Amino acid sequence: MPARPPSAPKPSSTQVPDATPATRQAFLSVKDAAEYLGLSPHTLYVWRHRRNGPPSFRMGPRGRVMYRIEALDAWIREQEQADSRSNTTLSPLDAAPQRRSDYATGA
């Protein structure tokens, strides 16, 4: 049996049955998406219920929840840009000092 290339995703019993190899590489099941993101599948289910987290959709006659790898990567980039530790333009240390309002003195 030939060795699988390192970039190919691991096969999973939750992937779409009878899907082409291109489909298996473009879409991930909840279990595979959770593994890809380093999260638990439960977290993805909760985020989906709350309409948080990466975009997902239902596919196939059974309505399995699926994730596009492209959408996961884009969502990760959004998270990086929203975090001041990754995005230096959001760093509070680089912000101009704020002036205290005169609300307390009534002036």
DRENKOLKOL-399050 format. One record per residue: residue number from 1; residue in one letter; x, y, z of N, C-alpha, C in turn. Coordinates in nm, 2 decimals, padded with zeros to 4 digits. Layout:
DRENKOLKOL-399050
<r><n>NUM</n><res>A</res><n_u>X</n_u><n_v>Y</n_v><n_w>Z</n_w><ca_u>X</ca_u><ca_v>Y</ca_v><ca_w>Z</ca_w><c_u>X</c_u><c_v>Y</c_v><c_w>Z</c_w></r>
...
This chain:
DRENKOLKOL-399050
<r><n>1</n><res>M</res><n_u>00.09</n_u><n_v>-00.12</n_v><n_w>00.00</n_w><ca_u>00.00</ca_u><ca_v>00.00</ca_v><ca_w>00.00</ca_w><c_u>00.09</c_u><c_v>00.12</c_v><c_w>00.00</c_w></r>
<r><n>2</n><res>P</res><n_u>00.07</n_u><n_v>00.22</n_v><n_w>-00.10</n_w><ca_u>00.16</ca_u><ca_v>00.33</ca_v><ca_w>-00.10</ca_w><c_u>00.13</c_u><c_v>00.43</c_v><c_w>00.02</c_w></r>
<r><n>3</n><res>A</res><n_u>00.23</n_u><n_v>00.50</n_v><n_w>00.05</n_w><ca_u>00.22</ca_u><ca_v>00.60</ca_v><ca_w>00.16</ca_w><c_u>00.14</c_u><c_v>00.72</c_v><c_w>00.12</c_w></r>
<r><n>4</n><res>R</res><n_u>00.06</n_u><n_v>00.77</n_v><n_w>00.21</n_w><ca_u>-00.03</ca_u><ca_v>00.88</ca_v><ca_w>00.18</ca_w><c_u>00.06</c_u><c_v>01.01</c_v><c_w>00.19</c_w></r>
<r><n>5</n><res>P</res><n_u>00.04</n_u><n_v>01.11</n_v><n_w>00.09</n_w><ca_u>00.12</ca_u><ca_v>01.23</ca_v><ca_w>00.11</ca_w><c_u>00.08</c_u><c_v>01.30</c_v><c_w>00.23</c_w></r>
<r><n>6</n><res>P</res><n_u>00.18</n_u><n_v>01.38</n_v><n_w>00.29</n_w><ca_u>00.15</ca_u><ca_v>01.44</ca_v><ca_w>00.42</ca_w><c_u>00.04</c_u><c_v>01.55</c_v><c_w>00.41</c_w></r>
<r><n>7</n><res>S</res><n_u>00.01</n_u><n_v>01.61</n_v><n_w>00.30</n_w><ca_u>-00.09</ca_u><ca_v>01.71</ca_v><ca_w>00.29</ca_w><c_u>-00.23</c_u><c_v>01.66</c_v><c_w>00.27</c_w></r>
<r><n>8</n><res>A</res><n_u>-00.25</n_u><n_v>01.53</n_v><n_w>00.25</n_w><ca_u>-00.38</ca_u><ca_v>01.48</ca_v><ca_w>00.23</ca_w><c_u>-00.45</c_u><c_v>01.46</c_v><c_w>00.36</c_w></r>
<r><n>9</n><res>P</res><n_u>-00.58</n_u><n_v>01.50</n_v><n_w>00.38</n_w><ca_u>-00.65</ca_u><ca_v>01.48</ca_v><ca_w>00.50</ca_w><c_u>-00.67</c_u><c_v>01.34</c_v><c_w>00.54</c_w></r>
<r><n>10</n><res>K</res><n_u>-00.67</n_u><n_v>01.31</n_v><n_w>00.66</n_w><ca_u>-00.70</ca_u><ca_v>01.17</ca_v><ca_w>00.71</ca_w><c_u>-00.84</c_u><c_v>01.13</c_v><c_w>00.67</c_w></r>
<r><n>11</n><res>P</res><n_u>-00.86</n_u><n_v>01.01</n_v><n_w>00.63</n_w><ca_u>-00.99</ca_u><ca_v>00.96</ca_v><ca_w>00.60</ca_w><c_u>-01.07</c_u><c_v>00.95</c_v><c_w>00.73</c_w></r>
<r><n>12</n><res>S</res><n_u>-01.20</n_u><n_v>00.98</n_v><n_w>00.72</n_w><ca_u>-01.29</ca_u><ca_v>00.97</ca_v><ca_w>00.84</ca_w><c_u>-01.42</c_u><c_v>00.90</c_v><c_w>00.80</c_w></r>
<r><n>13</n><res>S</res><n_u>-01.47</n_u><n_v>00.83</n_v><n_w>00.90</n_w><ca_u>-01.60</ca_u><ca_v>00.77</ca_v><ca_w>00.88</ca_w><c_u>-01.71</c_u><c_v>00.87</c_v><c_w>00.87</c_w></r>
<r><n>14</n><res>T</res><n_u>-01.69</n_u><n_v>00.99</n_v><n_w>00.91</n_w><ca_u>-01.79</ca_u><ca_v>01.09</ca_v><ca_w>00.90</ca_w><c_u>-01.79</c_u><c_v>01.17</c_v><c_w>00.77</c_w></r>
<r><n>15</n><res>Q</res><n_u>-01.70</n_u><n_v>01.15</n_v><n_w>00.68</n_w><ca_u>-01.69</ca_u><ca_v>01.22</ca_v><ca_w>00.56</ca_w><c_u>-01.80</c_u><c_v>01.17</c_v><c_w>00.47</c_w></r>
<r><n>16</n><res>V</res><n_u>-01.83</n_u><n_v>01.26</n_v><n_w>00.37</n_w><ca_u>-01.94</ca_u><ca_v>01.23</ca_v><ca_w>00.28</ca_w><c_u>-01.91</c_u><c_v>01.10</c_v><c_w>00.20</c_w></r>
<r><n>17</n><res>P</res><n_u>-02.01</n_u><n_v>01.00</n_v><n_w>00.21</n_w><ca_u>-01.98</ca_u><ca_v>00.87</ca_v><ca_w>00.14</ca_w><c_u>-01.98</c_u><c_v>00.89</c_v><c_w>-00.01</c_w></r>
<r><n>18</n><res>D</res><n_u>-01.90</n_u><n_v>00.81</n_v><n_w>-00.08</n_w><ca_u>-01.90</ca_u><ca_v>00.81</ca_v><ca_w>-00.22</ca_w><c_u>-01.86</c_u><c_v>00.94</c_v><c_w>-00.28</c_w></r>
<r><n>19</n><res>A</res><n_u>-01.79</n_u><n_v>01.03</n_v><n_w>-00.20</n_w><ca_u>-01.75</ca_u><ca_v>01.16</ca_v><ca_w>-00.25</ca_w><c_u>-01.62</c_u><c_v>01.14</c_v><c_w>-00.33</c_w></r>
<r><n>20</n><res>T</res><n_u>-01.60</n_u><n_v>01.23</n_v><n_w>-00.42</n_w><ca_u>-01.47</ca_u><ca_v>01.23</ca_v><ca_w>-00.50</ca_w><c_u>-01.36</c_u><c_v>01.27</c_v><c_w>-00.41</c_w></r>
<r><n>21</n><res>P</res><n_u>-01.23</n_u><n_v>01.24</n_v><n_w>-00.44</n_w><ca_u>-01.12</ca_u><ca_v>01.29</ca_v><ca_w>-00.37</ca_w><c_u>-01.12</c_u><c_v>01.44</c_v><c_w>-00.36</c_w></r>
<r><n>22</n><res>A</res><n_u>-01.16</n_u><n_v>01.51</n_v><n_w>-00.46</n_w><ca_u>-01.16</ca_u><ca_v>01.66</ca_v><ca_w>-00.46</ca_w><c_u>-01.26</c_u><c_v>01.71</c_v><c_w>-00.36</c_w></r>
<r><n>23</n><res>T</res><n_u>-01.38</n_u><n_v>01.64</n_v><n_w>-00.35</n_w><ca_u>-01.48</ca_u><ca_v>01.68</ca_v><ca_w>-00.25</ca_w><c_u>-01.42</c_u><c_v>01.66</c_v><c_w>-00.11</c_w></r>
<r><n>24</n><res>R</res><n_u>-01.36</n_u><n_v>01.55</n_v><n_w>-00.09</n_w><ca_u>-01.30</ca_u><ca_v>01.52</ca_v><ca_w>00.05</ca_w><c_u>-01.20</c_u><c_v>01.62</c_v><c_w>00.09</c_w></r>
<r><n>25</n><res>Q</res><n_u>-01.13</n_u><n_v>01.68</n_v><n_w>-00.01</n_w><ca_u>-01.02</ca_u><ca_v>01.78</ca_v><ca_w>00.03</ca_w><c_u>-01.08</c_u><c_v>01.91</c_v><c_w>00.04</c_w></r>
<r><n>26</n><res>A</res><n_u>-01.20</n_u><n_v>01.94</n_v><n_w>-00.02</n_w><ca_u>-01.26</ca_u><ca_v>02.08</ca_v><ca_w>-00.01</ca_w><c_u>-01.35</c_u><c_v>02.09</c_v><c_w>00.11</c_w></r>
<r><n>27</n><res>F</res><n_u>-01.41</n_u><n_v>01.98</n_v><n_w>00.16</n_w><ca_u>-01.51</ca_u><ca_v>01.99</ca_v><ca_w>00.27</ca_w><c_u>-01.46</c_u><c_v>01.90</c_v><c_w>00.38</c_w></r>
<r><n>28</n><res>L</res><n_u>-01.50</n_u><n_v>01.94</n_v><n_w>00.50</n_w><ca_u>-01.47</ca_u><ca_v>01.87</ca_v><ca_w>00.62</ca_w><c_u>-01.59</c_u><c_v>01.85</c_v><c_w>00.71</c_w></r>
<r><n>29</n><res>S</res><n_u>-01.60</n_u><n_v>01.73</n_v><n_w>00.77</n_w><ca_u>-01.71</ca_u><ca_v>01.70</ca_v><ca_w>00.86</ca_w><c_u>-01.69</c_u><c_v>01.78</c_v><c_w>00.99</c_w></r>
<r><n>30</n><res>V</res><n_u>-01.78</n_u><n_v>01.78</n_v><n_w>01.08</n_w><ca_u>-01.76</ca_u><ca_v>01.84</ca_v><ca_w>01.21</ca_w><c_u>-01.64</c_u><c_v>01.79</c_v><c_w>01.28</c_w></r>
<r><n>31</n><res>K</res><n_u>-01.63</n_u><n_v>01.66</n_v><n_w>01.28</n_w><ca_u>-01.52</ca_u><ca_v>01.59</ca_v><ca_w>01.35</ca_w><c_u>-01.38</c_u><c_v>01.63</c_v><c_w>01.29</c_w></r>
<r><n>32</n><res>D</res><n_u>-01.38</n_u><n_v>01.63</n_v><n_w>01.15</n_w><ca_u>-01.25</ca_u><ca_v>01.67</ca_v><ca_w>01.09</ca_w><c_u>-01.22</c_u><c_v>01.82</c_v><c_w>01.10</c_w></r>
<r><n>33</n><res>A</res><n_u>-01.33</n_u><n_v>01.90</n_v><n_w>01.09</n_w><ca_u>-01.31</ca_u><ca_v>02.05</ca_v><ca_w>01.11</ca_w><c_u>-01.26</c_u><c_v>02.08</c_v><c_w>01.25</c_w></r>
<r><n>34</n><res>A</res><n_u>-01.31</n_u><n_v>02.01</n_v><n_w>01.35</n_w><ca_u>-01.27</ca_u><ca_v>02.03</ca_v><ca_w>01.49</ca_w><c_u>-01.12</c_u><c_v>01.99</c_v><c_w>01.50</c_w></r>
<r><n>35</n><res>E</res><n_u>-01.08</n_u><n_v>01.88</n_v><n_w>01.44</n_w><ca_u>-00.94</ca_u><ca_v>01.84</ca_v><ca_w>01.44</ca_w><c_u>-00.85</c_u><c_v>01.94</c_v><c_w>01.37</c_w></r>
<r><n>36</n><res>Y</res><n_u>-00.90</n_u><n_v>01.99</n_v><n_w>01.26</n_w><ca_u>-00.83</ca_u><ca_v>02.09</ca_v><ca_w>01.18</ca_w><c_u>-00.80</c_u><c_v>02.22</c_v><c_w>01.26</c_w></r>
<r><n>37</n><res>L</res><n_u>-00.90</n_u><n_v>02.26</n_v><n_w>01.34</n_w><ca_u>-00.89</ca_u><ca_v>02.38</ca_v><ca_w>01.42</ca_w><c_u>-00.83</c_u><c_v>02.36</c_v><c_w>01.56</c_w></r>
<r><n>38</n><res>G</res><n_u>-00.82</n_u><n_v>02.23</n_v><n_w>01.60</n_w><ca_u>-00.77</ca_u><ca_v>02.20</ca_v><ca_w>01.73</ca_w><c_u>-00.87</c_u><c_v>02.22</c_v><c_w>01.84</c_w></r>
<r><n>39</n><res>L</res><n_u>-01.00</n_u><n_v>02.20</n_v><n_w>01.80</n_w><ca_u>-01.11</ca_u><ca_v>02.21</ca_v><ca_w>01.90</ca_w><c_u>-01.18</c_u><c_v>02.08</c_v><c_w>01.91</c_w></r>
<r><n>40</n><res>S</res><n_u>-01.28</n_u><n_v>02.08</n_v><n_w>02.00</n_w><ca_u>-01.36</ca_u><ca_v>01.96</ca_v><ca_w>02.02</ca_w><c_u>-01.48</c_u><c_v>01.97</c_v><c_w>01.92</c_w></r>
<r><n>41</n><res>P</res><n_u>-01.53</n_u><n_v>01.86</n_v><n_w>01.87</n_w><ca_u>-01.65</ca_u><ca_v>01.87</ca_v><ca_w>01.79</ca_w><c_u>-01.77</c_u><c_v>01.94</c_v><c_w>01.87</c_w></r>
<r><n>42</n><res>H</res><n_u>-01.78</n_u><n_v>01.91</n_v><n_w>02.00</n_w><ca_u>-01.88</ca_u><ca_v>01.97</ca_v><ca_w>02.08</ca_w><c_u>-01.88</c_u><c_v>02.13</c_v><c_w>02.07</c_w></r>
<r><n>43</n><res>T</res><n_u>-01.76</n_u><n_v>02.18</n_v><n_w>02.07</n_w><ca_u>-01.74</ca_u><ca_v>02.33</ca_v><ca_w>02.06</ca_w><c_u>-01.80</c_u><c_v>02.38</c_v><c_w>01.93</c_w></r>
<r><n>44</n><res>L</res><n_u>-01.77</n_u><n_v>02.31</n_v><n_w>01.82</n_w><ca_u>-01.82</ca_u><ca_v>02.35</ca_v><ca_w>01.69</ca_w><c_u>-01.97</c_u><c_v>02.34</c_v><c_w>01.69</c_w></r>
<r><n>45</n><res>Y</res><n_u>-02.03</n_u><n_v>02.24</n_v><n_w>01.75</n_w><ca_u>-02.18</ca_u><ca_v>02.22</ca_v><ca_w>01.76</ca_w><c_u>-02.24</c_u><c_v>02.34</c_v><c_w>01.84</c_w></r>
<r><n>46</n><res>V</res><n_u>-02.18</n_u><n_v>02.37</n_v><n_w>01.95</n_w><ca_u>-02.23</ca_u><ca_v>02.48</ca_v><ca_w>02.03</ca_w><c_u>-02.22</c_u><c_v>02.62</c_v><c_w>01.95</c_w></r>
<r><n>47</n><res>W</res><n_u>-02.10</n_u><n_v>02.64</n_v><n_w>01.89</n_w><ca_u>-02.09</ca_u><ca_v>02.76</ca_v><ca_w>01.81</ca_w><c_u>-02.19</c_u><c_v>02.77</c_v><c_w>01.70</c_w></r>
<r><n>48</n><res>R</res><n_u>-02.21</n_u><n_v>02.66</n_v><n_w>01.63</n_w><ca_u>-02.31</ca_u><ca_v>02.66</ca_v><ca_w>01.53</ca_w><c_u>-02.45</c_u><c_v>02.69</c_v><c_w>01.58</c_w></r>
<r><n>49</n><res>H</res><n_u>-02.49</n_u><n_v>02.63</n_v><n_w>01.69</n_w><ca_u>-02.62</ca_u><ca_v>02.66</ca_v><ca_w>01.76</ca_w><c_u>-02.63</c_u><c_v>02.81</c_v><c_w>01.79</c_w></r>
<r><n>50</n><res>R</res><n_u>-02.52</n_u><n_v>02.87</n_v><n_w>01.84</n_w><ca_u>-02.52</ca_u><ca_v>03.01</ca_v><ca_w>01.88</ca_w><c_u>-02.49</c_u><c_v>03.10</c_v><c_w>01.76</c_w></r>
<r><n>51</n><res>R</res><n_u>-02.47</n_u><n_v>03.04</n_v><n_w>01.64</n_w><ca_u>-02.44</ca_u><ca_v>03.12</ca_v><ca_w>01.52</ca_w><c_u>-02.31</c_u><c_v>03.20</c_v><c_w>01.54</c_w></r>
<r><n>52</n><res>N</res><n_u>-02.21</n_u><n_v>03.13</n_v><n_w>01.60</n_w><ca_u>-02.08</ca_u><ca_v>03.18</ca_v><ca_w>01.62</ca_w><c_u>-01.99</c_u><c_v>03.09</c_v><c_w>01.54</c_w></r>
<r><n>53</n><res>G</res><n_u>-01.86</n_u><n_v>03.12</n_v><n_w>01.54</n_w><ca_u>-01.76</ca_u><ca_v>03.03</ca_v><ca_w>01.48</ca_w><c_u>-01.76</c_u><c_v>03.04</c_v><c_w>01.33</c_w></r>
<r><n>54</n><res>P</res><n_u>-01.69</n_u><n_v>02.94</n_v><n_w>01.28</n_w><ca_u>-01.67</ca_u><ca_v>02.94</ca_v><ca_w>01.13</ca_w><c_u>-01.80</c_u><c_v>02.90</c_v><c_w>01.06</c_w></r>
<r><n>55</n><res>P</res><n_u>-01.82</n_u><n_v>02.95</n_v><n_w>00.94</n_w><ca_u>-01.94</ca_u><ca_v>02.92</ca_v><ca_w>00.86</ca_w><c_u>-01.95</c_u><c_v>02.77</c_v><c_w>00.83</c_w></r>
<r><n>56</n><res>S</res><n_u>-02.07</n_u><n_v>02.72</n_v><n_w>00.84</n_w><ca_u>-02.09</ca_u><ca_v>02.58</ca_v><ca_w>00.81</ca_w><c_u>-02.22</c_u><c_v>02.57</c_v><c_w>00.73</c_w></r>
<r><n>57</n><res>F</res><n_u>-02.25</n_u><n_v>02.45</n_v><n_w>00.68</n_w><ca_u>-02.37</ca_u><ca_v>02.43</ca_v><ca_w>00.60</ca_w><c_u>-02.41</c_u><c_v>02.28</c_v><c_w>00.61</c_w></r>
<r><n>58</n><res>R</res><n_u>-02.53</n_u><n_v>02.25</n_v><n_w>00.57</n_w><ca_u>-02.58</ca_u><ca_v>02.11</ca_v><ca_w>00.56</ca_w><c_u>-02.56</c_u><c_v>02.06</c_v><c_w>00.42</c_w></r>
<r><n>59</n><res>M</res><n_u>-02.51</n_u><n_v>01.94</n_v><n_w>00.40</n_w><ca_u>-02.49</ca_u><ca_v>01.88</ca_v><ca_w>00.27</ca_w><c_u>-02.55</c_u><c_v>01.74</c_v><c_w>00.26</c_w></r>
<r><n>60</n><res>G</res><n_u>-02.60</n_u><n_v>01.71</n_v><n_w>00.15</n_w><ca_u>-02.65</ca_u><ca_v>01.57</ca_v><ca_w>00.13</ca_w><c_u>-02.79</c_u><c_v>01.54</c_v><c_w>00.18</c_w></r>
<r><n>61</n><res>P</res><n_u>-02.83</n_u><n_v>01.42</n_v><n_w>00.14</n_w><ca_u>-02.97</ca_u><ca_v>01.39</ca_v><ca_w>00.18</ca_w><c_u>-02.99</c_u><c_v>01.37</c_v><c_w>00.34</c_w></r>
<r><n>62</n><res>R</res><n_u>-02.88</n_u><n_v>01.34</n_v><n_w>00.40</n_w><ca_u>-02.89</ca_u><ca_v>01.33</ca_v><ca_w>00.55</ca_w><c_u>-02.87</c_u><c_v>01.46</c_v><c_w>00.62</c_w></r>
<r><n>63</n><res>G</res><n_u>-02.83</n_u><n_v>01.57</n_v><n_w>00.55</n_w><ca_u>-02.81</ca_u><ca_v>01.70</ca_v><ca_w>00.60</ca_w><c_u>-02.69</c_u><c_v>01.71</c_v><c_w>00.70</c_w></r>
<r><n>64</n><res>R</res><n_u>-02.58</n_u><n_v>01.64</n_v><n_w>00.66</n_w><ca_u>-02.46</ca_u><ca_v>01.65</ca_v><ca_w>00.75</ca_w><c_u>-02.40</c_u><c_v>01.79</c_v><c_w>00.75</c_w></r>
<r><n>65</n><res>V</res><n_u>-02.36</n_u><n_v>01.83</n_v><n_w>00.87</n_w><ca_u>-02.30</ca_u><ca_v>01.96</ca_v><ca_w>00.88</ca_w><c_u>-02.15</c_u><c_v>01.95</c_v><c_w>00.82</c_w></r>
<r><n>66</n><res>M</res><n_u>-02.12</n_u><n_v>02.04</n_v><n_w>00.73</n_w><ca_u>-01.99</ca_u><ca_v>02.04</ca_v><ca_w>00.67</ca_w><c_u>-01.93</c_u><c_v>02.18</c_v><c_w>00.68</c_w></r>
<r><n>67</n><res>Y</res><n_u>-01.80</n_u><n_v>02.18</n_v><n_w>00.66</n_w><ca_u>-01.72</ca_u><ca_v>02.31</ca_v><ca_w>00.66</ca_w><c_u>-01.63</c_u><c_v>02.31</c_v><c_w>00.54</c_w></r>
<r><n>68</n><res>R</res><n_u>-01.62</n_u><n_v>02.42</n_v><n_w>00.47</n_w><ca_u>-01.53</ca_u><ca_v>02.44</ca_v><ca_w>00.36</ca_w><c_u>-01.39</c_u><c_v>02.47</c_v><c_w>00.42</c_w></r>
<r><n>69</n><res>I</res><n_u>-01.29</n_u><n_v>02.41</n_v><n_w>00.37</n_w><ca_u>-01.15</ca_u><ca_v>02.44</ca_v><ca_w>00.43</ca_w><c_u>-01.12</c_u><c_v>02.58</c_v><c_w>00.40</c_w></r>
<r><n>70</n><res>E</res><n_u>-01.16</n_u><n_v>02.63</n_v><n_w>00.28</n_w><ca_u>-01.13</ca_u><ca_v>02.78</ca_v><ca_w>00.25</ca_w><c_u>-01.20</c_u><c_v>02.87</c_v><c_w>00.36</c_w></r>
<r><n>71</n><res>A</res><n_u>-01.32</n_u><n_v>02.83</n_v><n_w>00.40</n_w><ca_u>-01.39</ca_u><ca_v>02.92</ca_v><ca_w>00.49</ca_w><c_u>-01.33</c_u><c_v>02.91</c_v><c_w>00.63</c_w></r>
<r><n>72</n><res>L</res><n_u>-01.28</n_u><n_v>02.79</n_v><n_w>00.67</n_w><ca_u>-01.21</ca_u><ca_v>02.77</ca_v><ca_w>00.80</ca_w><c_u>-01.08</c_u><c_v>02.86</c_v><c_w>00.80</c_w></r>
<r><n>73</n><res>D</res><n_u>-01.01</n_u><n_v>02.86</n_v><n_w>00.69</n_w><ca_u>-00.88</ca_u><ca_v>02.94</ca_v><ca_w>00.68</ca_w><c_u>-00.91</c_u><c_v>03.08</c_v><c_w>00.69</c_w></r>
<r><n>74</n><res>A</res><n_u>-01.02</n_u><n_v>03.13</n_v><n_w>00.62</n_w><ca_u>-01.06</ca_u><ca_v>03.27</ca_v><ca_w>00.62</ca_w><c_u>-01.11</c_u><c_v>03.31</c_v><c_w>00.76</c_w></r>
<r><n>75</n><res>W</res><n_u>-01.18</n_u><n_v>03.22</n_v><n_w>00.83</n_w><ca_u>-01.23</ca_u><ca_v>03.25</ca_v><ca_w>00.96</ca_w><c_u>-01.11</c_u><c_v>03.26</c_v><c_w>01.06</c_w></r>
<r><n>76</n><res>I</res><n_u>-01.01</n_u><n_v>03.18</n_v><n_w>01.04</n_w><ca_u>-00.89</ca_u><ca_v>03.18</ca_v><ca_w>01.12</ca_w><c_u>-00.82</c_u><c_v>03.32</c_v><c_w>01.10</c_w></r>
<r><n>77</n><res>R</res><n_u>-00.81</n_u><n_v>03.36</n_v><n_w>00.98</n_w><ca_u>-00.75</ca_u><ca_v>03.49</ca_v><ca_w>00.95</ca_w><c_u>-00.82</c_u><c_v>03.61</c_v><c_w>01.01</c_w></r>
<r><n>78</n><res>E</res><n_u>-00.96</n_u><n_v>03.60</n_v><n_w>01.01</n_w><ca_u>-01.04</ca_u><ca_v>03.70</ca_v><ca_w>01.08</ca_w><c_u>-01.01</c_u><c_v>03.70</c_v><c_w>01.23</c_w></r>
<r><n>79</n><res>Q</res><n_u>-01.00</n_u><n_v>03.59</n_v><n_w>01.29</n_w><ca_u>-00.97</ca_u><ca_v>03.58</ca_v><ca_w>01.43</ca_w><c_u>-00.84</c_u><c_v>03.64</c_v><c_w>01.46</c_w></r>
<r><n>80</n><res>E</res><n_u>-00.74</n_u><n_v>03.62</n_v><n_w>01.38</n_w><ca_u>-00.61</ca_u><ca_v>03.68</ca_v><ca_w>01.40</ca_w><c_u>-00.61</c_u><c_v>03.83</c_v><c_w>01.39</c_w></r>
<r><n>81</n><res>Q</res><n_u>-00.69</n_u><n_v>03.88</n_v><n_w>01.29</n_w><ca_u>-00.70</ca_u><ca_v>04.02</ca_v><ca_w>01.27</ca_w><c_u>-00.78</c_u><c_v>04.09</c_v><c_w>01.39</c_w></r>
<r><n>82</n><res>A</res><n_u>-00.87</n_u><n_v>04.02</n_v><n_w>01.45</n_w><ca_u>-00.95</ca_u><ca_v>04.08</ca_v><ca_w>01.56</ca_w><c_u>-00.87</c_u><c_v>04.07</c_v><c_w>01.69</c_w></r>
<r><n>83</n><res>D</res><n_u>-00.76</n_u><n_v>04.01</n_v><n_w>01.70</n_w><ca_u>-00.69</ca_u><ca_v>03.99</ca_v><ca_w>01.82</ca_w><c_u>-00.57</c_u><c_v>04.09</c_v><c_w>01.83</c_w></r>
<r><n>84</n><res>S</res><n_u>-00.57</n_u><n_v>04.17</n_v><n_w>01.93</n_w><ca_u>-00.47</ca_u><ca_v>04.28</ca_v><ca_w>01.94</ca_w><c_u>-00.33</c_u><c_v>04.22</c_v><c_w>01.96</c_w></r>
<r><n>85</n><res>R</res><n_u>-00.31</n_u><n_v>04.09</n_v><n_w>02.00</n_w><ca_u>-00.18</ca_u><ca_v>04.03</ca_v><ca_w>02.01</ca_w><c_u>-00.12</c_u><c_v>04.00</c_v><c_w>01.88</c_w></r>
<r><n>86</n><res>S</res><n_u>-00.21</n_u><n_v>03.97</n_v><n_w>01.78</n_w><ca_u>-00.17</ca_u><ca_v>03.93</ca_v><ca_w>01.64</ca_w><c_u>-00.16</c_u><c_v>04.05</c_v><c_w>01.55</c_w></r>
<r><n>87</n><res>N</res><n_u>-00.25</n_u><n_v>04.15</n_v><n_w>01.58</n_w><ca_u>-00.27</ca_u><ca_v>04.26</ca_v><ca_w>01.49</ca_w><c_u>-00.21</c_u><c_v>04.39</c_v><c_w>01.57</c_w></r>
<r><n>88</n><res>T</res><n_u>-00.10</n_u><n_v>04.43</n_v><n_w>01.53</n_w><ca_u>-00.03</ca_u><ca_v>04.54</ca_v><ca_w>01.61</ca_w><c_u>-00.11</c_u><c_v>04.67</c_v><c_w>01.59</c_w></r>
<r><n>89</n><res>T</res><n_u>-00.19</n_u><n_v>04.69</n_v><n_w>01.49</n_w><ca_u>-00.27</ca_u><ca_v>04.81</ca_v><ca_w>01.48</ca_w><c_u>-00.37</c_u><c_v>04.82</c_v><c_w>01.59</c_w></r>
<r><n>90</n><res>L</res><n_u>-00.41</n_u><n_v>04.71</n_v><n_w>01.65</n_w><ca_u>-00.51</ca_u><ca_v>04.71</ca_v><ca_w>01.75</ca_w><c_u>-00.45</c_u><c_v>04.71</c_v><c_w>01.89</c_w></r>
<r><n>91</n><res>S</res><n_u>-00.32</n_u><n_v>04.72</n_v><n_w>01.90</n_w><ca_u>-00.25</ca_u><ca_v>04.71</ca_v><ca_w>02.03</ca_w><c_u>-00.28</c_u><c_v>04.83</c_v><c_w>02.11</c_w></r>
<r><n>92</n><res>P</res><n_u>-00.33</n_u><n_v>04.82</n_v><n_w>02.24</n_w><ca_u>-00.36</ca_u><ca_v>04.93</ca_v><ca_w>02.32</ca_w><c_u>-00.23</c_u><c_v>05.01</c_v><c_w>02.36</c_w></r>
<r><n>93</n><res>L</res><n_u>-00.12</n_u><n_v>04.94</n_v><n_w>02.35</n_w><ca_u>00.00</ca_u><ca_v>05.00</ca_v><ca_w>02.39</ca_w><c_u>00.05</c_u><c_v>05.11</c_v><c_w>02.29</c_w></r>
<r><n>94</n><res>D</res><n_u>00.00</n_u><n_v>05.10</n_v><n_w>02.16</n_w><ca_u>00.03</ca_u><ca_v>05.19</ca_v><ca_w>02.06</ca_w><c_u>-00.07</c_u><c_v>05.30</c_v><c_w>02.04</c_w></r>
<r><n>95</n><res>A</res><n_u>-00.18</n_u><n_v>05.29</n_v><n_w>02.12</n_w><ca_u>-00.28</ca_u><ca_v>05.39</ca_v><ca_w>02.11</ca_w><c_u>-00.24</c_u><c_v>05.52</c_v><c_w>02.18</c_w></r>
<r><n>96</n><res>A</res><n_u>-00.30</n_u><n_v>05.63</n_v><n_w>02.13</n_w><ca_u>-00.27</ca_u><ca_v>05.76</ca_v><ca_w>02.19</ca_w><c_u>-00.34</c_u><c_v>05.76</c_v><c_w>02.33</c_w></r>
<r><n>97</n><res>P</res><n_u>-00.28</n_u><n_v>05.83</n_v><n_w>02.43</n_w><ca_u>-00.34</ca_u><ca_v>05.83</ca_v><ca_w>02.56</ca_w><c_u>-00.47</c_u><c_v>05.90</c_v><c_w>02.56</c_w></r>
<r><n>98</n><res>Q</res><n_u>-00.56</n_u><n_v>05.86</n_v><n_w>02.63</n_w><ca_u>-00.70</ca_u><ca_v>05.92</ca_v><ca_w>02.63</ca_w><c_u>-00.70</c_u><c_v>06.02</c_v><c_w>02.75</c_w></r>
<r><n>99</n><res>R</res><n_u>-00.77</n_u><n_v>06.13</n_v><n_w>02.72</n_w><ca_u>-00.78</ca_u><ca_v>06.24</ca_v><ca_w>02.82</ca_w><c_u>-00.90</c_u><c_v>06.20</c_v><c_w>02.91</c_w></r>
<r><n>100</n><res>R</res><n_u>-00.88</n_u><n_v>06.23</n_v><n_w>03.03</n_w><ca_u>-00.98</ca_u><ca_v>06.21</ca_v><ca_w>03.13</ca_w><c_u>-01.09</c_u><c_v>06.31</c_v><c_w>03.12</c_w></r>
<r><n>101</n><res>S</res><n_u>-01.21</n_u><n_v>06.27</n_v><n_w>03.12</n_w><ca_u>-01.32</ca_u><ca_v>06.37</ca_v><ca_w>03.11</ca_w><c_u>-01.34</c_u><c_v>06.45</c_v><c_w>03.24</c_w></r>
<r><n>102</n><res>D</res><n_u>-01.40</n_u><n_v>06.56</n_v><n_w>03.22</n_w><ca_u>-01.42</ca_u><ca_v>06.65</ca_v><ca_w>03.34</ca_w><c_u>-01.56</c_u><c_v>06.62</c_v><c_w>03.40</c_w></r>
<r><n>103</n><res>Y</res><n_u>-01.61</n_u><n_v>06.50</n_v><n_w>03.37</n_w><ca_u>-01.75</ca_u><ca_v>06.47</ca_v><ca_w>03.42</ca_w><c_u>-01.76</c_u><c_v>06.47</c_v><c_w>03.57</c_w></r>
<r><n>104</n><res>A</res><n_u>-01.65</n_u><n_v>06.41</n_v><n_w>03.64</n_w><ca_u>-01.66</ca_u><ca_v>06.40</ca_v><ca_w>03.78</ca_w><c_u>-01.65</c_u><c_v>06.54</c_v><c_w>03.85</c_w></r>
<r><n>105</n><res>T</res><n_u>-01.58</n_u><n_v>06.64</n_v><n_w>03.79</n_w><ca_u>-01.57</ca_u><ca_v>06.77</ca_v><ca_w>03.85</ca_w><c_u>-01.69</c_u><c_v>06.86</c_v><c_w>03.82</c_w></r>
<r><n>106</n><res>G</res><n_u>-01.76</n_u><n_v>06.82</n_v><n_w>03.71</n_w><ca_u>-01.88</ca_u><ca_v>06.90</ca_v><ca_w>03.68</ca_w><c_u>-01.84</c_u><c_v>07.03</c_v><c_w>03.59</c_w></r>
<r><n>107</n><res>A</res><n_u>-01.72</n_u><n_v>07.04</n_v><n_w>03.55</n_w><ca_u>-01.67</ca_u><ca_v>07.15</ca_v><ca_w>03.48</ca_w><c_u>-01.70</c_u><c_v>07.15</c_v><c_w>03.33</c_w></r>
